[in-house]
C-alpha cells in the first residue's frame, strides 16, 4: 500500500468554511480496502476520531472523493489520509506537506 501521489483541487491561498476539496489518491501498486481523507489542525497529532470522508474506489490504483472545509478547522490545517486494507490495520498518513489555511467568513 504505497501511495504514489495525492492531489487535491482547487489550489487556493486561503480556504473558507463551506469550501470543498476534490481529492484523488493514486497508489503505485493496487490497493483494496477503505480510503478516507479529512482535514486536521497542523499543530499536534490528529485525534483518532477526526472527521473523515470515504473516498470512492475508481480502480485498484485510484480513489477519489471530496473533503469539506468546516468552521471548526479555522487556522492552519493539513490533509490526512487513513487507509484500511481488507486484511490489515488502519494506517494514518499525512497527504504531503501542503498547508491549508482556513479563514473565517466575515459579513
Secondary structure, DSSP 4 states (H G I P E B T S, - for coil): --EEEEEEE---SSEETT-EEEEEEEESS---EEEEEEEEESSSPPPTT---EEPEEEETTEEEEEEE--GGG-EEEEEEEEEEETTS--EEEE--S--EEEE----
